[in-house]
Amino acid sequence: MGARLARLTVNPDAIAANWRWFARAAGKADCAGVVKADAYGLGADAAAAALLSAGCRSFFVATAVEGARVRDVVGAAPNIYVLNGAAPDEVRLLQQEELMPVLNSLAQIALWGDAGPAALHIDTGMNRLGISPDDVVEAGLLLPKPKLVMSHLACASTRGHEMNARQRAAFVTASHAFPGAKLSLAASAGAQLGEDYLFDMIRPGIGLYGWAGMDDGNPPLAAATTITAPVLQMRDVPAGESFGYGATKRADKPMRAATVALGYADGFLRSFTGSGYGVSGGARLPLLGRVSMDLVILDATAAPDLKAGDEVEFLGEGAPIEEVARAAGTLPYEILTTFAGTVRKNQA
Ligand SMILES: *Cc1c(COP(=O)(O)O)cnc(C)c1O
């Protein structure tokens, strides 16, 4: 393919630097790397290689197929945990690739049997995945020596949310059913809630890709990816003319506009309409009118030298992920998987 014009570049050094930031935050605890969902759209191969070179030795994916792919990149030694557990038709692949399922129920513990080492997820209040607290004692009898006992916080992005302390306490109580087991509770945001939340391992995902995950007060992390698209045409638009579908936006004065090769076919969400922007030479160029399939129109007033063929940045150092996500009314998670993920697939 490679027919579409928007380009994504991933910066492995930024991913490595962000991992080191979390490894420092982890103190004595281990720092894993979450590379599920194709490393949040950036490409699991490149991300896993960058993390491995930074020193990461524990990886988390969602499915056995994702795990097999990471195994190819990182080699035999690192631990690869599969968060969605073990479905009956995944058991063979899990064994073959020496992946560790994170078992989520008594039924999964029974299914897995003694097929290999496994981890255990305890539900402490999120009601998404995990063994419910009522079943923890029985789980401890069935699988007394899990490689890792973990849980996941629902509200870690909000410092001081009462759920955090409540889930932590439930986790500590549940862990008594597995004496000596290694424990893990925190993802990117949880790792910033203080030492009490670090246990034996933290599991950052989004932080590795450039956003620390807190509602406010995020530390600056390195931009792991840049997305650019080229200007196809410059136009001088007289006052009173309109831009794009629906003629929703009018020029209230003579304007210079740039038509850029980016649209929802590239995962550039229609909800950027009215609030999105591109960046050229340090200047922010607001979107004019609606996003369309392959094109957006930008107000080029602030970039007088912009010309056809120039690249405009839509995600990266000039267009930080947190602000870009806010402009589309979504979170960095969705910007990476949807926008970055689509641009990447389109250029593969
Ligand atoms: C996705 C996920 C993580 C990583 O979360 P981030 O917020 O991206 O750091 C960690 N643990 C579990 C169980 C997850 O599902």
The ligand as an ORCA input file, in Angstrom:
! r2SCAN-3c Opt
* xyz 0 1
  C      -3.992     -1.501     29.826
  C      -3.601     -1.966     31.169
  C      -2.467     -1.447     31.800
  C      -1.728     -0.240     31.262
  O      -2.515      0.893     31.538
  P      -2.032      2.380     31.183
  O      -3.121      3.238     31.740
  O      -1.984      2.439     29.695
  O      -0.726      2.590     31.800
  C      -2.050     -2.033     32.987
  N      -2.756     -3.055     33.545
  C      -3.878     -3.547     32.977
  C      -4.625     -4.639     33.653
  C      -4.356     -3.007     31.786
  O      -5.476     -3.483     31.234
*
